[in-house]
């Protein structure tokens, strides 16, 4: 039995890392694996369970075939370790923190993936981005414009998950959504 790739994506500030952390225990109890991203920025600066590497280390890993998926966005390089292929082949579901801009390439490699777009009210998202203080107001507006554009694309094959309310409510919706998707597979 083949596992399924659960491709969680959403704009920076939508709460992906918080959702992944909050949903980890219940999903692991159901046999779901979590892929740890490799990123060319230290994990401490982004609050995600990622392996921070230098750009040179990333290039070396990529050249060695260490990644099942890799992409570049916002001046950074991201990689999903190749071990996810072993987990999927063993029948385990695998949840990854993906990129909206890389979704089509991921679908080509994993045609049965379940794409989930974490969405947040734009005013809430703007405030979250301003509060974290990593970008200028102009960069934030560019991110918001990109987010609006990407939300309009590929709606028929992407499940929308709203994270504007309490986190536990979003976790419950995610678990319900995954159960429904499993029944329809």
C-alpha positions, 0 to 999 in steps of 0.5 A, spaced: 500 500 500 502 506 498 502 512 503 500 519 501 503 525 501 500 531 504 503 537 501 501 543 506 502 550 504 500 557 505 503 564 506 508 566 510 505 568 517 499 563 516 501 559 522 504 552 518 509 551 523 504 552 529 499 547 526 504 542 524 507 542 531 500 542 534 497 536 530 504 532 530 502 528 536 495 526 533 497 525 526 503 521 529 499 516 533 495 515 526 502 513 523 503 519 519 510 521 518 513 529 518 519 530 513 524 535 516 525 541 511 532 543 509 533 550 509 538 555 507 537 559 514 537 557 521 531 554 524 531 558 530 530 564 526 524 561 523 520 557 529 520 551 524 523 544 526 528 545 520 535 543 518 539 550 517 545 549 512 549 554 508 548 555 501 554 551 499 552 545 503 545 545 500 548 545 493 552 539 495 546 535 498 542 537 492 548 535 487 548 528 491 541 527 490 539 528 498 532 531 496 526 528 493 523 535 492 527 542 492 525 549 490 527 556 491 523 562 494 524 568 497 531 568 497 532 561 500 533 554 498 528 549 501 529 541 500 525 535 502 529 529 504 529 523 500 527 519 505 520 520 504 520 516 498 521 510 503 516 512 508 511 513 502 513 506 499 512 503 506 505 505 506 506 511 511 502 518 510 507 523 510 506 531 511 511 536 508 511 543 509 511 545 501 511 551 497 505 554 493 510 556 487 513 549 487 506 545 487 505 543 480 512 540 480 511 536 486 504 534 483 508 531 477 513 527 482 507 525 486 500 525 482 496 523 488 498 528 493 493 531 497 494 539 497 492 543 503 492 551 502 492 554 509 489 560 509 488 566 513 484 573 513 489 578 510 488 583 515 490 578 520 496 575 516 498 583 515 499 584 522 502 577 524 508 579 518 508 586 521 509 583 528 515 578 527 519 584 524 523 580 518 520 584 512 519 592 510 512 594 509 513 594 502 515 587 502 509 585 506 505 588 501 508 584 496 507 577 500 500 579 500 499 580 493 503 574 491 498 570 496 492 573 493 494 571 486 496 564 488 489 563 492 486 564 485 490 558 482 488 551 482 482 551 487 479 545 484 485 540 486 487 544 492 483 543 499 483 550 503 484 550 510 482 556 514 487 558 520 484 565 522 481 562 528 483 558 534 489 553 533 485 547 536 479 548 531 484 548 525 487 542 528 481 539 528 479 541 521 485 538 519 484 531 522 477 531 519 479 533 512 485 527 512 480 522 515 475 524 509 481 524 504 483 517 506 476 515 505 475 518 498 482 515 496 
